[in-house]
Amino acid sequence: MIAIDIAILPPREVANRAIALSAALPADESQGLVLGSDRLPHITLTQQFVADEALDDFVAQIDRVLRDREPLGLRAIGGGKGSNSVWMSIARTPALVDLHEQLLQATASYEATTGDESAFFGNDARDRDVRWVREFRREASVDRFTPHITLGHASKPPVLESIDFVATTVAVCHLGRFCTCRRVIRAWDLGADVE
């Protein structure tokens, strides 16, 4: 079993801004979550557990959804907070919601409910991480989909200017502790196949 995140990997300038904001959060509140090259800034489109033997078919389904898909114009609209996590909020555009919903539909038959901490990168997940992935479809998708880039933990969200950017990369990532993207399994360049 593997814990999967299908995510947008933002362009370098947005990723670097997220990494800088993450590093500036109060160290005594971070719980050890700091973004960097080993914990990639990302915008989750969907998360789930997938059986190892189904991974190739799962990736093929995603390939069908992303084929001929154009890059996405997105906007970071400020800081956000939920519980003790803080993030860079991303505007819910129709194209982003459509991609989220198409990926949910395409990957539904591959969802496994038996994942545990051993499905995560380094076998290092909290019970909360396991529950989040197991419940993502019910608790954080469709009407509850809140696009964002998690920065870490803090009592207050950071002050953040609006940033317009074009997202060209979607990846299947192996999730680690705090549901971070730890390893890219496969990535797609949006617009690469568009004539």
N, C-alpha and C positions, 0 to 999 in steps of 0.2 A: 504494500500500500504506500502511496506517496501523496503528500499534502501539496496541492497545486494552487497557484495563483495565475490566472490569465490577466495580464496587466499591461498598461501603457507605460513604457519607459520614456520619460520626458527627454527633450533635447538637452545637450550638455549645459547650456546656460541656466535652465530651470533646475536641473539636477544639482548643479553646483550651488545655486541659491538655497535649495532645500537642505543640502549638506551643511552649508554655513549656518542656516537657521537652527538646525538640529544641534550643531556643536555649541551654539550660543545659549541653549536652554540650561537652566540651573542644574549643575551636576548632581546635587543632592536629591533632585526629584526624578532623574532620568531612568532609574531602575536598570541602567546598563544599556539602554537603547539609544544609539547614536548612529545616524546614517553615514555611509561611506561606500568604498568600493566593494565591501563585503556585505553590506546591507543597502541594497539599491533603492533610491527614491523611485516610487511607482504609484500609478493610479490603478487600483484594483477594479477589474471589470467583473470578475467572478472568482470564487474560491470553492474548492471541493477536494474530497479524497478520491483517488483513482487507483484501481488495482494496477500493479506493475505490468502485468501481461496485457492490459488494455491500453497502455500509454500510447503505442503507435497509432492505434485506431482513433483514440481521443485527439491526438495531434492532427490527424488527417481531417477530422471534422472541423477543427479550428481553421485549418488551411482552406477548406471550402468556404467558410464564412469570410475569411480575410482576402481571398482571391479577388482581384480587381477593386478592392476597397481603396478609396482615396485617403490621403492624409487628413487629419482632423484639426481644424482650427479650434483652439481651446483658450481659456482664460483662467488664470489664478486670480481669485477675487478677494483674497484676504486670509486672515488667520481664522481657525475654527477650533472647537474643543468639544469633546464628549468624554464623560467620566474623567480620567486623568490623562487621556491622550490629547495631544494637540496636533494640528495639521495645517496644511496649505489648502484652502478650499478651492475647488475647481467648479466653474459654472456648469450646470446641467443642460447642455445643448441637446437639441433633438438628435443630431448625428451621434453623439456620445451615448445617449439613452438607447438609441436603436442598436448600436453595436453591443452594448451590455445585454440587451434583451435577446438579440440573435445568438450570442454566445451562450447565454443561459439555456436557450432552447436546444441548441446543437449539442450541448454537453450533458444534458439531463440524464440520458440513459447510461452514462458512465459514472454517475455519482455513487460512491460507496458510503455506507453509514458506519462502517466498522473501523475507521481510522483511529489511531491513537498517537501518542507521542513518538512512537517509533517511525511514523510516516514522515516526520519532519527532519530537515537537514540536521545532521549531528545528533539525532534522537533527543533534541533539547527543546522541548515545548512545554509550556505551562498548561494546566488543565483548561484555563481560560482560552488559550490558543486552539486547543482541540475542539472545544465547544463552539468557538467562533466559526471555524471552518465547517464543522458539521451542520451548523444552523444558518450559514450564510444565505442560502437560497430563500429561507423563510424569514430571516430577521433583517437582511441588509440588501435585498434586491428589489427590482421593479419600483414600486412606489417609495420604498425605503432606501433606494440607491442614492448614496451621498458621495459623489466623486471627490476625492481628496488625495493628498500626499501626506501620509503620517510622518511627522517630524520627530516625535518622541513623547515624553511625559513631562508635564509641567502643570502648575496651578493656573496659569494664564496663557492663552495663545499669543504667539508673537505678532507684532505689528508688521504688516506686509502690504506692500504696494501691489496694485493690479499688474499682472504680466500677461500679455498676449503671446501665444506661441503656437507652433504647428507641431503636432505629434505625428511622427512617422514610424515609430517602432512599437509593435505589440509583441509580448513574449509570454511563453509558458515558463513559470519559475517554480523552483522547489522552495517551499516555505520553511522558514526557520523560526526560532523563538520570537515572540511578539508579532508573529505573522509577517515577518520581513522576507523580502525576496533575496534569497541567499545564493541561488545558482540558476542561471538561465539554461533551460533545457532546449528550447527552440525559439527563435525570434523571426519576425516577419517585418519587411520594410513596406509600409503602406504606399501604394502608388507605383511600386516597382514594376507591376504587370499592367498598369494602365497605359494604354496607347495614347 
